[in-house]
Amino acid sequence: PHPKGYGDDLVEAYGRLPKLVESAHVPVQSGSNRILKLMHRGYTRERFLRIVEKLRRVQPGIGICTDFIVGFPGETEADFEETLSLVREVEFDQSYIFKYSPRKDTPAAAMSGHLPQAVKEERNQQLLELVNDIAGRKYRACVGRTEQILVEGPSKKNSARMTGRTRCNKIVLFDGSERHRGQVMDVKITRTGSFTLYGDPAVVGL
């Protein structure tokens, strides 16, 4: 999805359609208007923030996920700080972070101001730590809540456990069996790991 796809009709649907879960992936790429312009993204930081504000107005608990590219040609420390400040302001539930790498015959590859790999690595790590800190706090806040999940199947790391996703797209592991696959069910979140919630369907309603 591109932020320009989040028009008022789609935003309104989040509040109207029960089958449309409370999760949105809105890739911003950078918090700097100058870098967004160099990327030809077609929107500004302010426009992106308005989209998030509208989504949270119709669904206050919506999970917002995004993408970032760090180290785009010409990105200054000030530009990168704008990205960090956007993360603090929005408080994303999850983010995919990519280090810029030139691709042959693209406009960006011909730009000046390519950054050293060490700078891109450092910015990637700094942004990742901030995103993880905020997301971790959100995951911990889920403990004790009852969440509806869609069960996808056995966990890839532990086949004795089943895995599912909440309506906000958070992964939940619980002790279950193949009969739970494909079910929409409630679980009570008992603890959290690194970007994983652990639930117990047996304690729901107790």
PLY file of the C-alpha trace (Angstrom):
ply
format ascii 1.0
element vertex 206
property float x
property float y
property float z
element edge 205
property int vertex1
property int vertex2
end_header
0.00 0.00 0.00
0.97 3.63 -0.59
-0.20 6.39 1.77
-2.12 8.00 -1.10
-4.38 4.91 -1.08
-5.66 5.75 2.39
-8.46 8.05 1.28
-11.42 8.98 3.46
-13.46 6.09 2.02
-10.94 3.48 3.20
-10.45 5.19 6.55
-14.22 5.23 7.07
-14.41 1.53 6.27
-12.19 0.75 9.26
-14.94 2.04 11.52
-17.83 0.48 9.56
-16.81 -3.03 8.51
-16.39 -5.62 11.30
-14.43 -7.92 8.98
-11.80 -5.25 8.33
-9.41 -5.82 11.22
-7.79 -2.99 13.13
-4.44 -3.08 11.34
-2.94 -0.81 8.70
0.43 -0.96 6.94
1.25 2.57 5.81
4.84 2.81 4.50
6.30 6.25 5.20
9.99 5.59 4.29
11.30 8.78 5.96
10.22 11.45 8.40
11.99 14.19 6.47
10.04 16.15 3.86
13.28 16.87 2.00
14.07 13.16 1.67
10.47 12.30 0.80
10.70 14.80 -2.06
13.98 13.26 -3.26
12.28 9.87 -3.16
9.35 11.22 -5.23
6.93 9.82 -2.66
4.21 12.34 -3.46
3.23 13.18 0.14
4.66 15.04 3.11
5.26 14.16 6.73
2.22 16.25 7.61
0.00 14.37 5.15
1.17 11.05 6.61
0.40 12.22 10.14
-3.10 13.23 9.07
-3.72 9.72 7.72
-2.62 8.18 11.03
-4.78 10.65 12.96
-7.85 9.77 10.88
-7.28 6.03 11.27
-6.93 6.33 15.04
-10.02 8.51 15.21
-12.21 5.74 13.75
-10.27 2.89 15.44
-8.37 4.14 18.52
-6.67 0.76 19.04
-5.57 0.24 15.45
-2.13 -1.27 14.89
-0.01 0.90 12.60
2.92 -0.71 10.79
5.29 1.08 8.42
8.48 0.85 6.34
11.61 3.00 6.56
14.66 3.40 4.35
17.72 4.78 6.12
20.78 6.19 4.41
19.07 7.44 1.25
21.51 9.53 -0.83
21.89 12.98 0.72
20.27 12.05 4.04
21.79 14.30 6.72
21.81 13.85 10.48
18.98 16.40 10.61
16.94 14.38 8.11
17.52 11.22 10.13
16.49 12.99 13.33
13.21 13.87 11.60
12.66 10.15 11.08
13.37 9.42 14.74
10.99 12.17 15.83
8.25 10.75 13.58
8.63 7.35 15.25
8.31 8.97 18.68
5.25 10.91 17.56
3.36 8.07 15.86
4.52 5.20 18.09
4.31 2.47 15.46
3.36 -1.06 16.48
5.91 -2.48 14.06
8.27 -1.31 11.35
10.35 -2.85 8.60
13.65 -1.00 8.26
15.85 -1.18 5.19
19.31 0.24 4.53
19.43 2.03 1.19
21.39 0.20 -1.48
21.76 1.47 -5.05
19.87 -0.29 -7.80
21.13 -0.10 -11.35
19.42 2.42 -13.66
17.34 4.04 -10.90
17.35 7.83 -10.40
18.63 7.42 -6.83
21.66 5.44 -8.00
22.80 8.49 -10.00
22.34 10.92 -7.12
25.23 12.48 -5.27
25.68 12.19 -1.54
25.78 8.42 -1.14
26.51 7.57 2.48
29.19 5.21 3.81
27.95 1.77 4.76
29.01 2.36 8.37
26.69 5.39 8.62
23.78 3.41 7.19
24.46 0.57 9.62
24.56 2.96 12.58
21.33 4.70 11.61
19.62 1.38 10.97
20.54 0.18 14.45
19.51 3.42 16.14
16.12 3.44 14.43
15.60 -0.26 15.11
16.27 0.21 18.83
13.77 3.07 19.06
11.07 1.18 17.14
11.62 -1.94 19.25
11.49 0.02 22.50
8.12 1.58 21.63
6.70 -1.65 20.19
7.88 -3.63 23.21
6.00 -1.28 25.51
2.85 -1.83 23.44
3.26 -5.60 23.59
3.69 -5.54 27.38
0.49 -3.52 27.67
-1.40 -6.46 26.11
-0.69 -8.76 29.07
-3.91 -9.46 30.96
-6.14 -8.55 28.04
-8.43 -10.89 26.15
-7.66 -10.77 22.43
-9.47 -12.27 19.45
-7.11 -14.19 17.19
-7.26 -16.02 13.88
-5.36 -19.30 14.27
-2.96 -19.93 11.39
-1.44 -23.28 12.36
1.46 -24.79 14.33
4.32 -22.56 15.40
7.35 -22.88 13.14
9.69 -22.99 16.16
7.60 -25.27 18.38
5.09 -27.57 16.68
3.46 -28.29 20.07
2.15 -24.74 20.07
-0.30 -23.06 17.72
0.12 -19.56 16.37
-2.39 -16.91 15.44
-2.69 -13.17 14.95
-4.70 -10.58 16.81
-6.93 -8.11 15.02
-4.00 -5.67 15.30
-1.66 -8.20 13.62
0.33 -9.23 16.68
1.51 -12.85 16.78
0.12 -15.01 19.62
1.34 -18.48 20.63
-0.80 -20.82 22.71
-1.05 -24.49 23.63
-3.51 -25.96 21.18
-3.91 -28.55 18.44
-4.67 -28.89 14.75
-8.39 -28.61 15.48
-7.86 -24.92 16.23
-6.46 -24.14 12.76
-8.60 -21.59 10.94
-10.64 -20.75 14.02
-11.37 -17.23 15.24
-11.12 -17.50 19.01
-10.47 -15.52 22.19
-7.34 -15.98 24.27
-6.14 -14.24 27.40
-2.64 -12.84 27.03
-0.49 -14.16 29.87
2.99 -12.94 28.94
5.06 -11.44 26.16
8.35 -12.20 24.43
10.17 -10.35 21.69
7.33 -9.37 19.37
5.37 -12.44 20.41
2.43 -12.73 22.79
1.58 -15.88 24.71
-2.06 -16.66 25.39
-4.23 -19.17 27.17
-7.66 -20.00 25.71
-8.55 -21.98 28.83
-8.66 -18.95 31.14
-10.99 -16.87 28.98
-14.12 -16.06 30.92
-12.65 -17.00 34.30
0 1
1 2
2 3
3 4
4 5
5 6
6 7
7 8
8 9
9 10
10 11
11 12
12 13
13 14
14 15
15 16
16 17
17 18
18 19
19 20
20 21
21 22
22 23
23 24
24 25
25 26
26 27
27 28
28 29
29 30
30 31
31 32
32 33
33 34
34 35
35 36
36 37
37 38
38 39
39 40
40 41
41 42
42 43
43 44
44 45
45 46
46 47
47 48
48 49
49 50
50 51
51 52
52 53
53 54
54 55
55 56
56 57
57 58
58 59
59 60
60 61
61 62
62 63
63 64
64 65
65 66
66 67
67 68
68 69
69 70
70 71
71 72
72 73
73 74
74 75
75 76
76 77
77 78
78 79
79 80
80 81
81 82
82 83
83 84
84 85
85 86
86 87
87 88
88 89
89 90
90 91
91 92
92 93
93 94
94 95
95 96
96 97
97 98
98 99
99 100
100 101
101 102
102 103
103 104
104 105
105 106
106 107
107 108
108 109
109 110
110 111
111 112
112 113
113 114
114 115
115 116
116 117
117 118
118 119
119 120
120 121
121 122
122 123
123 124
124 125
125 126
126 127
127 128
128 129
129 130
130 131
131 132
132 133
133 134
134 135
135 136
136 137
137 138
138 139
139 140
140 141
141 142
142 143
143 144
144 145
145 146
146 147
147 148
148 149
149 150
150 151
151 152
152 153
153 154
154 155
155 156
156 157
157 158
158 159
159 160
160 161
161 162
162 163
163 164
164 165
165 166
166 167
167 168
168 169
169 170
170 171
171 172
172 173
173 174
174 175
175 176
176 177
177 178
178 179
179 180
180 181
181 182
182 183
183 184
184 185
185 186
186 187
187 188
188 189
189 190
190 191
191 192
192 193
193 194
194 195
195 196
196 197
197 198
198 199
199 200
200 201
201 202
202 203
203 204
204 205
